[in-house]
Amino acid sequence: MENAKYRIIDVLGCVISGAYATGNSDLINLIKAWGGSEEATIFVYGGKAPAHNVAMVNSIMARSYDFEATQSRVNGVNIPSHTSGTTVTTALTLGEVKDISGKELITALLVGDDVACRILAASGFSFSLGWDNVGTVNAFGATAIAGRLLGLSEIQLQNAFGIVLNQLAGSFDTIWDGVAAFKLVQGLSARNGIFSAELAKAGWTGPKDALLGKFGYFKLYTEGCVNPEILVEDIGIKYHAEVTYKPYPGCRINHTAIDCALNLINKHDIEIDKVDKIILKVPSVVRDMFVGQPFIIRDVPQIDAAFSIRFSVANVLLRKSITLEHFQEELIRDPRITNIANRIIIKEIDRSDIQVSLNLKMKNGIEYSSDVNFAKGEPVLSPLSKDEVKQKFMNNIAFSQTISKANAEKIINLVENLEEVNNISELIELMTPSII
């Protein structure tokens, strides 16, 4: 339950900081123009719209800087994921419509997270087929949440999962190409989960075995169900969820390299103009994936930066830190960043005891090196403390300048005592700047 609370705090902070990221205002204008029943509150912007559309945009805002909680942990194994940005916003959005309590919010969230994590773990994570799991397993998690909050029967919930099977999507090309649509699939999972549950409640039917059917999820979207026992092992007793809180914006894959750069900057008085060579050694899978691409600025600079390991290292070497402010277009386009990033030579790591190694060769012949085996935020070896998660939330608030500090502190207090909240409308009201 405690992890659920702090993931809510973390995701809400990311919603607030990501509210005005590229494309979000345009999407909200569309949603408001579509009209419809005023069911749920659009966070930060205010105004109401149908719940499925609001859940979509609230989720998209959470993903905008790729800063929200990540990595599902199942049976001691961390699996790459971005589940919480969908499940938290789905539960809050539909929960507002249903006037639920804090206890009901936690319960629905735990159920949705567990469903998504079990399905992800049962398939084994892979980039090879090109499906982005925020558009697949997240949709099942959102459907589970919506099914619980809408009071679906067992048969109706079975139908809802079958219905949402027909709406799964999400290509990793959106990240390779650095386009705004990378965050769309996270929101579509929230929208489609609610829509599927509502259709099932209205009497629609769907495929009976959404996971293991002849053309179910595992057949269509993975290389097979490699561990079906995980789907039911200790179900209803053990609840799986994401456990990693990001200390830095941008793709989690970049964070180990960021820690290497921070170690060097904090330990040595390094002047970037006096650096001759920058050699970054990473596992071959990292070198060959989207984060290892040459750093180029395309349609959406913020996304190019968020998914570039070269940008991340260059930014730390130049600016001595990495914050949300550094992902604004003016700073991304700084020619000094491009110059440093283009000088970074990426090689395959040749050691088994570390994940990333960064070596700086100075013009005077001195060399500085840093080796890191796990990034800050790793849930077992280097987790963020509760205070650090709350400080991250407050930093998001300060960056956004939309929600008052007083209301931000009220949000933290409410969520930390969520089991005592009779109606989550108290929390929802604090998520727009109109409440003083």
C-alpha positions in Angstrom: 0.0 0.0 0.0 2.8 2.4 0.8 4.4 1.9 -2.7 1.0 2.7 -4.2 0.8 6.0 -2.3 4.2 7.2 -3.4 3.6 6.1 -7.0 0.5 8.3 -6.9 2.6 11.2 -5.6 5.2 10.6 -8.2 2.8 10.3 -11.1 0.9 13.4 -10.1 4.1 15.4 -9.9 4.9 14.2 -13.5 1.4 15.2 -14.7 1.9 18.7 -13.3 5.4 19.2 -14.7 4.4 17.6 -18.1 1.2 19.5 -18.5 2.5 22.0 -21.1 5.0 19.8 -22.9 4.9 19.6 -26.7 1.5 18.8 -28.1 -0.5 18.5 -24.9 -2.4 21.8 -25.1 -3.4 20.9 -28.7 -4.8 17.6 -27.6 -6.7 19.1 -24.7 -8.2 21.7 -27.1 -9.4 18.8 -29.3 -10.9 17.0 -26.3 -12.7 20.2 -25.2 -13.9 20.8 -28.7 -15.3 17.2 -28.9 -17.4 18.0 -25.8 -19.6 15.3 -24.3 -20.5 14.5 -20.7 -18.6 16.5 -18.1 -17.6 13.5 -16.1 -13.9 14.0 -15.0 -11.4 16.8 -14.4 -8.6 17.5 -16.8 -5.6 17.9 -14.4 -3.8 21.3 -14.3 -5.9 22.8 -17.2 -9.3 22.4 -15.5 -12.6 21.7 -17.2 -14.4 18.4 -17.5 -14.9 15.9 -20.3 -15.9 12.2 -20.7 -13.8 10.0 -18.4 -12.1 8.0 -21.1 -10.8 11.1 -22.9 -9.7 12.7 -19.6 -7.9 9.5 -18.5 -6.1 9.6 -21.9 -4.8 13.1 -21.6 -4.0 12.9 -17.9 -1.9 9.8 -18.7 -0.1 11.5 -21.6 0.8 14.5 -19.4 2.3 12.1 -16.9 4.6 10.5 -19.6 5.7 13.7 -21.2 9.2 14.0 -19.7 9.5 10.2 -19.2 10.0 10.9 -15.5 7.3 8.9 -13.8 7.8 5.6 -11.8 9.0 2.6 -13.9 10.3 -1.0 -13.8 7.9 -3.7 -12.7 9.3 -6.0 -10.1 8.1 -9.6 -10.2 9.6 -12.4 -8.1 12.8 -10.3 -7.6 13.3 -9.4 -11.2 13.0 -5.8 -12.6 11.3 -5.6 -15.9 11.3 -2.4 -18.1 7.8 -0.9 -18.0 5.8 2.4 -17.8 2.7 1.1 -16.1 2.0 3.6 -13.3 1.5 6.6 -15.7 -1.5 4.7 -17.1 -2.9 2.9 -14.0 -2.7 5.9 -11.6 -4.4 8.3 -13.9 -7.0 5.8 -14.9 -7.9 5.0 -11.3 -8.0 8.7 -10.3 -10.0 9.8 -13.3 -12.7 7.1 -13.2 -12.5 7.1 -9.4 -13.6 10.8 -9.5 -16.7 9.8 -11.6 -17.6 7.0 -9.2 -17.0 9.1 -6.0 -14.7 6.5 -4.5 -12.8 6.7 -1.3 -9.0 6.6 -0.8 -9.2 2.9 0.2 -11.1 2.1 -3.0 -8.5 4.0 -5.0 -5.6 2.1 -3.6 -7.4 -1.3 -4.1 -8.3 -0.5 -7.7 -4.7 0.6 -8.4 -3.2 -2.5 -6.8 -5.4 -4.7 -8.9 -4.6 -2.9 -12.2 -0.9 -2.8 -11.5 -0.8 -6.5 -10.6 -2.6 -7.5 -13.8 -0.3 -5.5 -16.0 2.9 -6.7 -14.2 1.9 -10.4 -14.3 1.1 -10.3 -18.0 4.4 -8.5 -18.7 6.4 -10.9 -16.6 4.7 -14.0 -18.1 5.8 -12.9 -21.6 9.3 -11.8 -20.8 10.2 -8.3 -22.0 11.8 -7.9 -25.4 12.3 -5.1 -27.9 12.7 -7.5 -30.8 9.1 -7.4 -32.1 8.8 -3.6 -31.8 5.7 -3.5 -29.6 5.9 -0.8 -26.8 4.4 -2.4 -23.7 2.8 0.8 -22.6 0.3 0.2 -25.4 -0.3 -3.5 -24.6 0.0 -4.6 -21.0 -1.0 -1.1 -19.7 -4.3 -1.5 -21.5 -5.1 -4.7 -19.6 -4.2 -3.0 -16.3 -6.4 -0.1 -17.1 -9.3 -2.5 -18.0 -8.9 -4.2 -14.7 -9.1 -0.9 -12.8 -12.1 0.2 -14.8 -13.8 -3.2 -14.4 -13.5 -3.0 -10.7 -14.7 0.6 -10.4 -17.6 0.0 -12.7 -18.6 -3.2 -10.8 -18.4 -5.6 -13.7 -19.4 -9.2 -13.2 -16.9 -12.0 -13.9 -18.3 -12.6 -17.4 -18.4 -8.8 -18.1 -14.8 -8.5 -17.1 -13.8 -11.4 -19.3 -15.5 -9.6 -22.2 -13.8 -6.3 -21.3 -10.4 -8.0 -21.6 -11.4 -9.5 -24.9 -12.6 -6.1 -26.2 -9.4 -4.3 -25.2 -7.3 -7.0 -27.0 -8.6 -5.5 -30.2 -7.2 -2.1 -29.2 -3.6 -2.9 -28.3 -0.9 -1.1 -30.2 2.3 0.9 -29.8 5.4 0.8 -32.0 8.9 1.6 -30.7 9.4 3.6 -33.9 7.8 6.5 -32.1 10.9 6.6 -29.9 13.4 5.8 -32.6 12.0 8.7 -34.6 11.6 11.1 -31.6 8.0 12.0 -32.3 5.2 13.2 -30.0 3.3 10.0 -30.5 5.7 8.2 -28.2 3.5 9.3 -25.2 0.2 8.8 -27.0 0.0 5.0 -26.6 0.3 5.4 -22.8 -2.8 7.5 -22.9 -4.6 5.3 -25.3 -4.2 2.4 -22.9 -6.0 4.5 -20.2 -8.8 5.5 -22.6 -9.2 2.0 -24.1 -9.4 0.4 -20.7 -12.3 2.5 -19.6 -14.0 2.3 -23.0 -13.7 -1.6 -23.0 -15.1 -1.9 -19.5 -18.0 0.5 -20.4 -18.8 -1.5 -23.6 -18.7 -4.8 -21.6 -21.1 -3.4 -19.0 -23.4 -2.3 -21.8 -23.6 -5.9 -23.0 -20.8 -6.1 -25.6 -18.9 -9.4 -25.9 -15.3 -10.0 -26.7 -12.9 -12.9 -27.3 -13.1 -15.3 -24.4 -9.4 -15.8 -23.8 -7.7 -12.5 -24.3 -4.3 -13.8 -23.2 -3.9 -17.5 -24.2 -6.4 -17.7 -27.0 -5.5 -18.9 -30.5 -4.8 -15.3 -31.5 -4.6 -13.8 -28.0 -2.1 -11.4 -26.6 0.8 -13.9 -26.2 0.3 -15.2 -29.7 0.1 -11.8 -31.4 2.3 -9.5 -29.3 5.1 -11.5 -27.7 7.3 -14.4 -28.6 5.1 -16.7 -26.5 4.0 -17.1 -22.8 7.3 -18.1 -21.3 6.1 -18.4 -17.7 2.3 -18.9 -17.5 2.6 -19.7 -13.8 3.2 -16.1 -13.0 -0.3 -15.2 -14.2 -1.9 -17.0 -11.3 0.8 -17.6 -8.7 -0.3 -16.1 -5.3 -2.9 -14.1 -7.1 -5.0 -12.1 -4.7 -2.3 -12.5 -2.1 0.8 -10.9 -3.7 0.4 -7.7 -5.7 3.1 -6.7 -8.1 3.8 -3.2 -9.2 6.5 -0.8 -10.4 9.1 -0.1 -7.8 11.7 2.3 -9.4 11.4 6.1 -8.9 13.4 8.0 -11.4 15.9 10.6 -10.0 16.4 12.2 -13.4 14.1 13.0 -16.4 14.5 10.9 -19.5 14.8 7.3 -20.4 15.8 5.1 -17.5 18.4 3.4 -19.7 20.4 6.6 -19.6 20.5 6.9 -15.9 23.6 4.7 -15.2 25.6 6.8 -17.6 24.2 10.0 -15.9 25.5 8.6 -12.6 28.9 8.0 -14.2 29.1 11.6 -15.4 27.8 13.0 -12.1 30.5 11.0 -10.2 33.2 12.6 -12.3 31.8 16.1 -12.1 31.4 15.9 -8.3 34.8 14.4 -7.7 37.0 16.3 -10.1 37.2 19.9 -11.3 36.5 19.1 -14.9 36.4 21.9 -17.5 34.7 20.5 -20.6 36.8 22.6 -22.9 39.9 20.8 -21.7 38.5 17.3 -22.4 40.1 15.7 -25.5 38.1 12.4 -25.7 34.9 11.1 -24.1 34.5 7.3 -24.2 31.3 5.7 -22.9 31.2 2.0 -22.6 27.8 0.3 -22.4 26.2 -3.2 -23.0 25.7 -3.9 -26.7 22.0 -3.9 -26.3 22.2 -0.2 -25.1 24.6 0.8 -27.8 22.4 -0.6 -30.5 19.0 0.7 -29.3 17.4 4.1 -29.7 19.3 5.8 -26.8 22.5 5.0 -28.6 21.7 6.8 -31.8 23.7 9.9 -32.8 22.2 12.9 -31.1 20.3 14.9 -33.7 17.5 17.4 -33.2 14.4 16.7 -35.2 10.7 17.6 -34.8 10.5 17.5 -31.0 13.8 18.4 -29.4 12.6 17.4 -25.9 12.0 13.8 -27.0 15.3 13.6 -28.9 17.0 14.7 -25.7 15.0 12.4 -23.4 16.0 9.3 -25.4 19.6 10.1 -26.1 22.4 8.8 -23.8 24.8 11.1 -25.5 22.6 14.2 -24.6 22.3 13.0 -21.0 26.1 12.7 -20.5 26.8 15.9 -22.4 24.3 17.8 -20.4 25.9 16.7 -17.1 29.4 17.4 -18.3 28.4 20.9 -19.3 25.8 21.9 -16.7 26.9 19.8 -13.7 23.4 18.3 -13.2 20.4 17.2 -15.2 16.9 18.7 -14.5 13.6 19.3 -16.2 14.8 22.8 -17.1 17.5 21.2 -19.3 14.9 19.6 -21.5 13.5 22.9 -22.7 14.2 23.6 -26.4 16.5 26.6 -26.0 18.9 24.6 -23.8 18.7 21.5 -25.9 19.6 23.5 -29.0 22.7 25.0 -27.3 25.5 24.3 -29.8 27.8 23.3 -26.9 25.6 20.4 -26.1 25.6 19.1 -29.7 29.3 19.5 -29.9 30.0 17.5 -26.7 27.4 14.9 -27.6 28.9 14.3 -31.0 32.3 13.8 -29.4 31.1 10.9 -27.3 32.4 7.6 -28.5 30.2 4.7 -27.5 31.8 1.3 -27.2 30.7 -2.1 -26.0 31.5 -2.8 -22.3 34.2 -5.4 -21.9 33.6 -6.2 -18.2 30.9 -8.3 -16.5 31.0 -6.6 -13.1 29.8 -3.2 -14.2 27.0 -1.8 -16.5 28.5 1.5 -17.7 32.0 3.0 -17.8 32.8 6.6 -18.6 36.3 7.7 -19.4 37.5 11.3 -20.0 40.9 11.9 -21.5 42.1 15.4 -20.9 44.2 17.4 -23.3 47.0 17.4 -20.7 47.1 13.6 -20.6 45.2 13.1 -17.4 42.4 10.5 -17.5 39.3 10.3 -15.3 37.1 7.3 -15.1 33.8 6.2 -13.4 32.2 2.8 -13.4 28.6 2.2 -12.3 26.8 -1.1 -12.0 23.3 0.2 -11.1 21.7 3.6 -11.4 20.4 5.6 -8.5 16.8 4.7 -7.9 17.4 0.9 -8.2 14.7 -0.4 -5.8 16.9 -2.7 -3.7 20.5 -1.4 -4.0 19.9 2.4 -4.2 16.3 3.3 -3.8 15.0 6.8 -3.5 13.8 7.5 0.0 10.3 8.8 0.8 11.7 12.2 1.3 13.5 12.1 -2.0 10.2 11.1 -3.8 8.4 14.0 -2.1 11.2 16.4 -3.0 11.0 15.3 -6.6 7.3 16.0 -6.5 8.0 19.5 -5.1 10.6 20.1 -7.8 8.1 19.2 -10.4 5.7 21.7 -8.9 8.3 24.4 -8.9 9.2 23.7 -12.6 5.5 23.8 -13.7 4.5 26.9 -11.8 0.9 26.0 -12.2 0.0 24.5 -8.8 0.7 26.4 -5.6 3.2 25.2 -3.1 0.5 25.1 -0.5 -1.7 22.9 -2.6 1.2 20.7 -3.5 1.9 20.1 0.2 -1.8 19.3 0.7 -1.6 16.7 -2.1 1.3 15.0 -0.4 -0.5 15.0 2.9 -3.8 13.6 1.4 -2.0 10.8 -0.5 0.1 9.8 2.5 -3.1 9.4 4.5 -5.2 8.1 1.6 -6.9 5.3 3.5 -8.6 8.0 5.6 -9.9 10.0 2.7 -13.7 9.5 2.3 -13.9 10.9 -1.3 -11.0 11.4 -3.7 -12.6 14.6 -5.0 -10.6 16.3 -2.2 -7.5 15.3 -4.1 -8.8 16.0 -7.6 -9.7 19.5 -6.7 -6.1 20.2 -5.7 -4.9 19.2 -9.2 -6.0 22.4 -10.9 -4.6 25.9 -10.2 -8.0 27.5 -9.6 -8.1 26.1 -6.1 -6.3 28.6 -3.8 
